[in-house]
Amino acid sequence: MSAPAAAWLLPGLLAAAAYAASPAAAPPASAPAADAAQVAALRQEVSRLQAELDAQRASVASAPPVMDAGGAQPAPQHPAGWTRLLGATLIALVAGFALGWRMLDRRIRRRYGGLRIY
């Protein structure tokens, strides 16, 4: 390394070494104990919230189905929307292909005097 390169690099290295040696850079001695206490408190809160969630799921699972005003149960929801969408898409593709074929056939017959040239 040349002398000019070392001249601009040296102050940065000295500053980094001074920061690493400073007491502010080192964690306090009580940090592991505080971390362990915080982890224990968080685990306890997670277990409490998990118990609440399990209780809510159990109450929803055991709840009777909702009745409408006439007393009849609502019809089950089926993914009929997707099947209708796929059916409509398939019909549109077939119809578009057929109409395109007919239009191309018509243009070719008009251009070549009634002959079909494919």
HELIX and SHEET records of a PDB file:
HELIX    1   1 ALA A    3  ALA A   21  1                                  19    
HELIX    2   2 ALA A   31  ALA A   61  1                                  31    
HELIX    3   3 ALA A   80  ARG A  111  1                                  32    
END                                                                             
